[in-house]
Amino acid sequence: MPVTSGGTVGSAFDFGTGAVDSQPDVAGDGNSFLVVVARTVGTANHDLFARRLVRRALGFSGPAAFDLTALEPGAVRGLDQSTPRTDHDGTRYSYVYIEAAAAS
């Protein structure tokens, strides 16, 4: 089923890890893609995870999802990261997100 810009994949989906992933955003060039999701890691907290996918004859495949929050310098674990958006410029992927402010 094709999904167009603004289309709905569903309220949550699974990268195959059993985790609850939501708020997906996808960018790519038609053959390779980066999917970024907000993964529930606590009762009300999300970290960002991504998975690269490559079009194959029988669908899509790629390596396991990786933790963007752990890889990003300056990201604060324990703060809610949500609403990811990703883009592709033909060479590189970039992403942005909203990070909740720490309670004071």
Salt bridges, closest charged atoms under 4 A:
ASP21 OD1 - ARG39 NE 2.68
ASP47 OD2 - ARG77 NH1 3.34
ASP67 OD2 - ARG77 NH2 3.07
ASP80 OD1 - HIS46 ND1 2.81
ASP89 OD2 - ARG92 NH2 3.48
